[in-house]
Amino acid sequence: MKRIILSVACALIAPLVFAQTTTTTTTETSSTRGTVTTYEPGKRIVVRTEKDENPISYVLGKTVHYVNKAGKTIDRHLIKPGTRVVVYGAQGRVHDAERVVVDQD
């Protein structure tokens, strides 16, 4: 009788012990709105905001999306110093840009 109870207990506990756990990672994005002071296509973009005196520099990787306000893809070479932009980057990777939105027509 003890063997049967022990076997049933092990059978009930085994799925919990060997259960595979999953980790879901959510990334929140942060954004910076301002004027481009320096732009090196494919390398970096420096944006000066109205609130901060110090400009913020972002690394531009190969996966950055360049879009206009309507969300349509634009050529990255249209961006130049003086252009108003919004730069989106992942929280925690503050200086890695994921998307650059030109904020003017």
C-alpha positions in Angstrom: 0.0 0.0 0.0 2.9 2.4 0.8 4.4 1.7 -2.6 1.2 2.6 -4.4 0.8 5.9 -2.4 4.5 6.7 -3.0 4.1 5.9 -6.8 1.0 8.1 -7.1 2.7 11.0 -5.2 5.7 10.8 -7.5 3.5 10.7 -10.6 1.7 13.8 -9.4 4.9 15.7 -8.5 7.0 14.7 -11.5 5.3 17.1 -14.0 6.0 20.0 -11.7 9.6 19.1 -11.2 10.4 18.7 -14.9 8.1 21.4 -16.2 9.7 23.8 -18.7 9.4 27.4 -17.7 9.1 30.1 -20.3 10.3 33.7 -19.9 8.5 36.5 -21.7 10.5 39.6 -22.2 8.8 42.9 -22.9 10.7 45.9 -24.1 9.4 49.3 -23.4 10.5 52.0 -25.7 11.7 55.5 -24.8 11.7 58.4 -27.2 13.6 61.6 -27.7 12.1 64.5 -29.7 14.4 67.2 -30.9 16.6 68.7 -33.6 19.5 66.8 -35.3 22.8 68.4 -34.5 25.1 65.7 -36.0 24.2 62.9 -38.3 26.5 60.1 -39.7 24.3 57.7 -41.7 24.6 54.2 -40.4 26.8 55.3 -37.4 25.2 57.8 -35.1 22.7 60.6 -34.7 22.9 63.4 -32.1 19.7 65.0 -31.1 19.3 68.2 -29.0 16.0 68.4 -27.1 14.3 71.6 -26.0 14.4 70.5 -22.3 18.0 69.3 -22.0 21.1 71.4 -22.6 23.2 68.4 -23.5 22.5 66.6 -26.8 21.8 62.9 -26.8 23.8 60.6 -29.0 22.3 57.4 -30.5 24.1 54.5 -32.2 22.4 53.7 -35.6 22.6 50.0 -36.3 21.7 48.2 -39.5 18.1 47.5 -38.3 17.1 51.1 -37.7 13.9 52.1 -39.5 13.7 55.6 -41.0 10.1 56.8 -41.5 8.1 60.0 -41.9 5.2 61.1 -39.6 2.8 59.0 -41.7 4.9 55.9 -41.1 6.2 55.6 -44.6 9.8 54.5 -45.1 12.1 57.3 -46.2 15.7 57.4 -47.4 18.1 57.8 -44.4 20.1 60.4 -46.4 17.2 62.9 -46.2 18.1 63.4 -42.6 20.6 66.3 -42.0 21.5 68.7 -39.2 18.5 70.9 -38.4 15.9 68.2 -39.1 13.3 67.7 -36.4 13.1 64.0 -35.4 11.8 61.6 -32.8 14.2 58.8 -32.0 12.9 55.7 -30.4 15.1 53.2 -28.6 14.6 50.3 -26.2 14.5 51.0 -22.5 17.7 49.9 -21.0 19.6 50.4 -24.2 19.2 54.1 -24.1 21.8 54.9 -26.8 20.7 52.3 -29.4 18.1 53.7 -31.8 15.5 51.4 -33.2 13.4 53.9 -35.2 13.9 57.5 -36.4 10.8 59.5 -37.3 11.2 62.7 -39.3 8.9 65.1 -37.5 8.4 67.7 -40.2 7.0 67.8 -43.8 
